[in-house]
């Protein structure tokens, strides 16, 4: 499936965007036990109703278009 992509950029790119139903979560947490439960991370949940929601999803789609499927 075409669900995991790799995005390469000269500068370090370490942000995460998790898109779920009616929310997006943007932050530093990796999708691991440590990233979600153990480490000190900073994330923000943006609800669908927030004006920033569409901007975040558009930014994600831009990076997705520029990335390559990870095989």
C-alpha positions as CSV (number, residue, x, y, z in Angstrom):
1,X,0.0,0.0,0.0
2,X,1.0,3.6,-0.6
3,X,0.5,4.7,3.0
4,X,4.1,5.2,4.2
5,X,6.2,7.9,2.5
6,X,9.7,9.2,2.9
7,X,10.4,12.9,2.6
8,X,13.9,14.0,2.2
9,X,15.1,17.6,2.7
10,X,18.5,19.2,3.2
11,X,17.5,20.7,6.5
12,X,16.4,18.5,9.3
13,X,12.7,17.8,9.0
14,X,11.3,16.3,12.2
15,X,7.8,17.5,12.6
16,X,4.8,15.2,12.9
17,X,1.2,15.6,11.7
18,X,-1.4,13.0,12.7
19,X,-4.7,13.4,10.9
20,X,-7.7,11.8,12.5
21,X,-11.4,12.1,11.8
22,X,-12.1,15.7,12.9
23,X,-8.8,16.6,14.4
24,X,-5.1,17.0,13.5
25,X,-2.3,16.7,16.0
26,X,0.9,18.6,15.3
27,X,4.0,18.2,17.4
28,X,7.2,16.4,18.2
29,X,6.0,13.0,19.3
30,X,7.0,9.9,17.4
31,X,4.3,7.3,17.0
32,X,6.0,5.0,19.6
33,X,5.5,4.1,23.2
34,X,8.3,6.5,24.2
35,X,7.0,9.3,22.0
36,X,3.4,8.9,23.1
37,X,3.7,7.9,26.8
38,X,7.2,8.2,28.2
39,X,9.2,11.1,26.6
40,X,8.6,14.8,27.3
41,X,7.0,16.0,24.0
42,X,4.9,18.9,22.9
43,X,1.9,18.5,20.7
44,X,-1.3,20.5,19.9
45,X,-4.7,19.2,18.8
46,X,-6.4,21.3,16.2
47,X,-10.1,20.6,15.8
48,X,-11.8,20.6,12.4
49,X,-13.7,23.8,13.3
50,X,-10.4,25.7,13.8
51,X,-9.3,27.9,10.9
52,X,-5.8,26.4,11.1
53,X,-7.1,22.8,10.4
54,X,-7.3,23.3,6.6
55,X,-3.9,25.0,6.5
56,X,-2.3,22.1,8.3
57,X,-3.9,19.5,6.1
58,X,-2.9,21.5,3.0
59,X,0.7,21.6,4.3
60,X,0.7,17.9,4.9
61,X,-0.7,17.2,1.4
62,X,2.2,19.4,0.0
63,X,4.8,17.3,1.7
64,X,3.0,14.1,0.7
65,X,3.1,15.1,-2.9
66,X,6.8,15.8,-2.6
67,X,7.6,12.5,-0.9
68,X,8.3,9.1,-2.3
69,X,6.7,5.8,-1.2
70,X,8.8,3.9,1.2
71,X,9.6,0.4,0.0
